[in-house]
């Protein structure tokens, strides 16, 4: 009884309303408040009406739009000005902002809303200095629910939380169904005591719901943070991972606050259940183990098969495959360069014409159409002269004379005996005094007018001479 009377006396003497302002604005309202000098703290209460995202700031200096940025948490970017604000109310878009500060002669205020116009009421109170931030000394504002219990520490009564115990809180138990109405720009806060695993199940959800999380009793982490811990609730939401992270960071934490917000007006059913984590004997894990085993077996079979193929390829490469040379009676389609160099003689054109004057009129290679005197020459079994390299490239592709299309026989070249053969018994020096020149000259005439059989006979006569 005595304690109650003391609290009542403190409530009467402890609070004093110094000034009241009622204002209207479009998007922002700013001004200055002057109060009588006193040695106590001041508490300024901002009451917003018809707002969605209210912000209230107080400073010793005039405040402008460029002095702050509310995109993240909010962060105030002007370092030269000291500003006071109710971070909790800004964070959850609460319609009442409470700001404590030491006495100032001139109090500059700034209030705004993202969507205007709006109505604002400002009340300035004096407050005794106290380390207790939730007004356990009896400071009571009529429009703000003050539900505190004052023992050695100031704590909020069940059903409220925040620095001033100004936010309502609905405690839920597991396996109990709760019907909750959600309105745009207004959050509903739930709390429950957690252990390890939990899942939040929602029925009759029309539009996705934003869920943000906080920890009861941890200043700075108590108000659900929409920037750090946020998830989307469609039909159900697992909270197990979040609870495990909170348990690691805050070992004594046991009460989770869940803030629910919706862009549309809807009524949902909420129930909290313990989450059944999968065990090794559950159907999902058995299926996963079976699938993993099959994948491993397929990989092993593929690896063994690939290894066998690699060994087989290596063995085949190590084997030496003997290739038999073509039979002499089977004439090939062309000559190799080694074969040509072995059986075809090369001459200097001037030396060759000096020994064989009958070829003096042949001055052009019909393969490249250049002068024969520019390079070394060779002669075909049918008696036509070409550049040595031109004739070799030609016979490596086709076994006909470039000039008369006489078919050059493989065996005929090997046997030799013709003028351009390296195996000819008549060397270039021996042919100088030989009477075979008229015969060769005549053979040139025969080559152009006889068939292949006559050419072979003519070449044999030349060889005999």
Steps between C-alpha positions, in 0.01 A plus 500: 500500500781740591678421169179573308466839670861586426451412135183711488679800651785460254249474214338830603822691566719328249324603184422847374361596159700800381358566152254364243493564121249385238624528141401407145737440208529349154820296504702666774460725804787684669538774759640598838372435854594721795431376856563641843837421651519207743761258624320186395500294184250564225283250321338600172209293371406515127151369418448442126162457332434377143860396437669188367875560553539772767837646604565748784835669571616743771821706507660816642534626142259542214440176308475471120422219257868459415594426862384139502444190290245241608568236234686274744412474869505827474850642460539874574777640286551851643787462747497861628146484636394298802150365439272297724238257372292197598672227301254230608197692376673594174596139443146363528315812370330558836258794527642625835862610543651565844833686524692564826766771521661747740352848535562733204396865464406455136369166380489461124265230378445341158219257413416347167310219329570338167138558397323819618310690620488407868411636843754530781468569873810575707509487881808600706534358854755538775635172633717430809843366415505123522696212358171319458385565145149361525372759744471289812495823706148567393538702181172422322380625163129452443527397135787257551449176687749491785507148637809456716589323816750676719720287719874531499489494116241658276317239294193501281190317606390200297345615176726805438858562389728786390697768683176653630298177496300668225460206258231237550610138489292184452650191659424176318543140609579196290217304337247778568317669211484885501294721270688822418383801301766686298463857372728685257784700665428349840699215651369226729756359745503143628729340756568142601759315703718287279729207561657367179263437210181686408286557193243777448194388302249748351162427338274722286795714383390719208821696440850410625575626850833655610632348822777675698663375820641625831591372847302601806708672768801580277518873438611565147378157392156507655314693230455275194759618250357519149844539344700220666256223593213488250313222320186456291212293636275330242359192669775389738840625612774303674662687789746226596806650332425847639457363852827309476684819393343696787598224744861526388511882517279539810540194719236606756237603244172310530221728370468586131297798376345466154367811326243438224419763237276489193439732207132408492224463757464130586420264786714188542525201730838448668625192681847421635621139490826323581676422172561131437854485369576214269667194654703230330201265506254747348371454149677804358837401639459142382422620152796739509734223619373261230541764229850588623601132496379460140684812389823378661466159331441663160808717545712198598376294201567789266849546642588128468368487142693811404818358657466175302452693178809710572709187559368343179595812304850497652547131411394563142741789470786282623435236240697544183283443197704371204390646169588296193629696201281490191573232246690606192230375266242726669580847363439770771300816434802725558868502590651598832768767515756239609409279207531789255840613633626142483412430136479838325823677400534880522704702246617847439302630202797643308707184546204286398429703181867505407502120510149472350462784246161366393357639828622854435156598372337391829553806718189509721372272778134427423429446874600843634533678160845639601828482310670162529839664533410638842507171688623141473304280262390137471368294213211252490519150349304637204771759430352833626702747705374687810638667807623236743280629789198558274513146365540354849194690634302394193583128529424508872140573397447326164704248296455655158741716303401866538559554130369195312304322776708188446441258788822445690529140617639422846699200377628693200656763726659236725648311204662823370676517163340824390678828461392662829547192718776481759529128421557560128804325362569799279623791712479860395861502385454181298197639324708785358654279227213259471281470198199472713417867461317458168321209653397713796398772264300249309360366823366843582308484178379151579388599850259747360353265241502150641327316784654384821610164366694657212665739742625214712643325193669821384657550845636142490666570162659812639629300790655237267680766295 
